[in-house]
Structure formats: structure tokens, C-alpha cells
């Protein structure tokens, strides 16, 4: 006796699988966005720390050279 297949069940399984894949894609995109944001924030903090240190060095050397000019 030949089996009868229910196409509606296959279709619902297929649509559920598609829906899960779409949800997974959205979750992964959200996770990548969070990771990118965290990495950008960390790099900005490192860069600002570096620039603050460089600015202090420039201001310090400028004040030293100005003091040397005044004493001469």
C-alpha cells in the first residue's frame, strides 16, 4: 500500500526551519553589532589615553623650551 504524504506538514516544518534560521541570523547580527561596539569603545579608550599622554609630552616640552628662551 503506497504511503500518503501530508504536504502541509512538510510545509510547516520547512517554514519553521526557515523562521529559526532567520531568528538565528538576527541574533548573530545583533551579537556582532555588540562585539563591534565593544571593540570600538575599547580602541577609542586606548587611543584617547595615548593622545592624552602625547599631549602632556608636547605641552611639557613646549613649556621647557619656552622657559629656556626666557632665561636666555
DAMOLIN-V873766 format. One record per run of one state. SS is the DSSP state (alpha for helix, beta for strand, coil for the rest). FROM is the first residue (numbers start at 1). LEN is the number of residues. If there is no record, write none. Layout:
ss/from/len
SS/FROM/LEN
SS/FROM/LEN
This chain:
ss/from/len
coil/1/6
alpha/7/65
coil/72/1
